[in-house]
Amino acid sequence: MNIQSVVSAYGATPYEPSAKSGKKAAPDNATAVREQEQVEFSDTSLNLQKLRTLVDAIPDIRIQKVEEIKMKIKYNGYPMESNLYKAVKHMVEQKVI
Protein backbone atom coordinates (compact mmCIF):
# COMPACT_ATOMS: atom_id res chain seq x y z
CA MET A 1 0.00 0.00 0.00
CA ASN A 2 1.43 3.37 -0.91
CA ILE A 3 0.67 6.79 0.55
CA GLN A 4 -1.03 8.06 -2.61
CA SER A 5 -3.69 5.36 -2.39
CA VAL A 6 -4.42 6.31 1.26
CA VAL A 7 -4.63 9.97 0.30
CA SER A 8 -7.07 9.36 -2.50
CA ALA A 9 -9.13 6.78 -0.58
CA TYR A 10 -9.73 8.90 2.53
CA GLY A 11 -9.50 12.39 1.11
CA ALA A 12 -6.50 13.24 3.26
CA THR A 13 -4.13 15.94 2.21
CA PRO A 14 -0.40 15.43 2.47
CA TYR A 15 1.64 17.53 4.88
CA GLU A 16 3.06 20.69 3.38
CA PRO A 17 5.86 22.68 5.00
CA SER A 18 4.83 25.88 6.78
CA ALA A 19 6.24 28.12 4.05
CA LYS A 20 3.55 26.84 1.69
CA SER A 21 0.76 26.66 4.29
CA GLY A 22 0.10 30.38 4.22
CA LYS A 23 1.58 31.17 7.63
CA LYS A 24 3.56 34.35 7.88
CA ALA A 25 7.24 33.97 8.50
CA ALA A 26 8.93 35.90 11.28
CA PRO A 27 10.24 39.32 10.25
CA ASP A 28 13.83 39.39 9.11
CA ASN A 29 14.88 42.29 11.30
CA ALA A 30 15.90 41.41 14.84
CA THR A 31 14.21 44.47 16.35
CA ALA A 32 10.64 43.40 15.72
CA VAL A 33 8.12 45.16 17.95
CA ARG A 34 6.48 42.82 20.43
CA GLU A 35 3.26 43.50 22.22
CA GLN A 36 3.64 43.63 25.97
CA GLU A 37 1.48 41.38 28.07
CA GLN A 38 -0.39 42.84 31.02
CA VAL A 39 -1.86 41.14 34.03
CA GLU A 40 -4.76 42.70 35.90
CA PHE A 41 -5.78 41.53 39.35
CA SER A 42 -9.40 41.60 40.44
CA ASP A 43 -10.54 43.66 43.41
CA THR A 44 -11.08 40.46 45.36
CA SER A 45 -7.52 39.36 44.70
CA LEU A 46 -6.13 42.72 45.78
CA ASN A 47 -8.23 42.64 48.97
CA LEU A 48 -7.03 39.14 49.75
CA GLN A 49 -3.44 40.26 49.26
CA LYS A 50 -3.95 43.16 51.70
CA LEU A 51 -5.62 40.83 54.20
CA ARG A 52 -2.73 38.38 53.91
CA THR A 53 -0.27 41.20 54.65
CA LEU A 54 -2.25 42.21 57.74
CA VAL A 55 -2.53 38.63 59.00
CA ASP A 56 1.19 38.07 58.48
CA ALA A 57 1.89 41.15 60.61
CA ILE A 58 0.04 39.66 63.61
CA PRO A 59 2.50 37.94 65.96
CA ASP A 60 2.11 34.20 66.38
CA ILE A 61 2.52 34.44 70.16
CA ARG A 62 0.47 36.85 72.23
CA ILE A 63 3.06 37.77 74.84
CA GLN A 64 0.58 39.54 77.12
CA LYS A 65 -1.66 36.45 77.23
CA VAL A 66 1.31 34.15 77.88
CA GLU A 67 2.50 36.32 80.76
CA GLU A 68 -1.02 36.40 82.24
CA ILE A 69 -1.29 32.61 82.15
CA LYS A 70 2.23 32.22 83.61
CA MET A 71 1.22 34.34 86.59
CA LYS A 72 -1.99 32.36 87.12
CA ILE A 73 -0.05 29.08 87.00
CA LYS A 74 2.58 30.43 89.40
CA TYR A 75 -0.04 31.37 91.98
CA ASN A 76 -2.27 28.28 91.43
CA GLY A 77 -5.07 30.34 89.87
CA TYR A 78 -5.15 28.43 86.61
CA PRO A 79 -7.04 25.12 86.30
CA MET A 80 -4.26 23.04 84.72
CA GLU A 81 -5.92 19.65 84.25
CA SER A 82 -8.99 20.75 82.27
CA ASN A 83 -7.12 23.30 80.13
CA LEU A 84 -4.22 20.91 79.54
CA TYR A 85 -6.69 18.26 78.35
CA LYS A 86 -8.35 20.78 76.00
CA ALA A 87 -4.99 21.94 74.65
CA VAL A 88 -3.77 18.40 73.96
CA LYS A 89 -7.10 17.47 72.39
CA HIS A 90 -6.92 20.52 70.12
CA MET A 91 -3.33 19.69 69.14
CA VAL A 92 -4.33 16.13 68.27
CA GLU A 93 -7.29 17.35 66.21
CA GLN A 94 -5.05 19.78 64.33
CA LYS A 95 -2.51 16.95 63.82
CA VAL A 96 0.23 18.94 65.53
CA ILE A 97 1.20 15.92 67.60
C-alpha positions as CSV (number, residue, x, y, z in Angstrom):
1,M,0.0,0.0,0.0
2,N,1.4,3.4,-0.9
3,I,0.7,6.8,0.6
4,Q,-1.0,8.1,-2.6
5,S,-3.7,5.4,-2.4
6,V,-4.4,6.3,1.3
7,V,-4.6,10.0,0.3
8,S,-7.1,9.4,-2.5
9,A,-9.1,6.8,-0.6
10,Y,-9.7,8.9,2.5
11,G,-9.5,12.4,1.1
12,A,-6.5,13.2,3.3
13,T,-4.1,15.9,2.2
14,P,-0.4,15.4,2.5
15,Y,1.6,17.5,4.9
16,E,3.1,20.7,3.4
17,P,5.9,22.7,5.0
18,S,4.8,25.9,6.8
19,A,6.2,28.1,4.0
20,K,3.5,26.8,1.7
21,S,0.8,26.7,4.3
22,G,0.1,30.4,4.2
23,K,1.6,31.2,7.6
24,K,3.6,34.3,7.9
25,A,7.2,34.0,8.5
26,A,8.9,35.9,11.3
27,P,10.2,39.3,10.2
28,D,13.8,39.4,9.1
29,N,14.9,42.3,11.3
30,A,15.9,41.4,14.8
31,T,14.2,44.5,16.3
32,A,10.6,43.4,15.7
33,V,8.1,45.2,18.0
34,R,6.5,42.8,20.4
35,E,3.3,43.5,22.2
36,Q,3.6,43.6,26.0
37,E,1.5,41.4,28.1
38,Q,-0.4,42.8,31.0
39,V,-1.9,41.1,34.0
40,E,-4.8,42.7,35.9
41,F,-5.8,41.5,39.4
42,S,-9.4,41.6,40.4
43,D,-10.5,43.7,43.4
44,T,-11.1,40.5,45.4
45,S,-7.5,39.4,44.7
46,L,-6.1,42.7,45.8
47,N,-8.2,42.6,49.0
48,L,-7.0,39.1,49.8
49,Q,-3.4,40.3,49.3
50,K,-4.0,43.2,51.7
51,L,-5.6,40.8,54.2
52,R,-2.7,38.4,53.9
53,T,-0.3,41.2,54.6
54,L,-2.3,42.2,57.7
55,V,-2.5,38.6,59.0
56,D,1.2,38.1,58.5
57,A,1.9,41.2,60.6
58,I,0.0,39.7,63.6
59,P,2.5,37.9,66.0
60,D,2.1,34.2,66.4
61,I,2.5,34.4,70.2
62,R,0.5,36.9,72.2
63,I,3.1,37.8,74.8
64,Q,0.6,39.5,77.1
65,K,-1.7,36.5,77.2
66,V,1.3,34.2,77.9
67,E,2.5,36.3,80.8
68,E,-1.0,36.4,82.2
69,I,-1.3,32.6,82.2
70,K,2.2,32.2,83.6
71,M,1.2,34.3,86.6
72,K,-2.0,32.4,87.1
73,I,0.0,29.1,87.0
74,K,2.6,30.4,89.4
75,Y,0.0,31.4,92.0
76,N,-2.3,28.3,91.4
77,G,-5.1,30.3,89.9
78,Y,-5.2,28.4,86.6
79,P,-7.0,25.1,86.3
80,M,-4.3,23.0,84.7
81,E,-5.9,19.7,84.2
82,S,-9.0,20.8,82.3
83,N,-7.1,23.3,80.1
84,L,-4.2,20.9,79.5
85,Y,-6.7,18.3,78.3
86,K,-8.3,20.8,76.0
87,A,-5.0,21.9,74.7
88,V,-3.8,18.4,74.0
89,K,-7.1,17.5,72.4
90,H,-6.9,20.5,70.1
91,M,-3.3,19.7,69.1
92,V,-4.3,16.1,68.3
93,E,-7.3,17.4,66.2
94,Q,-5.1,19.8,64.3
95,K,-2.5,17.0,63.8
96,V,0.2,18.9,65.5
97,I,1.2,15.9,67.6
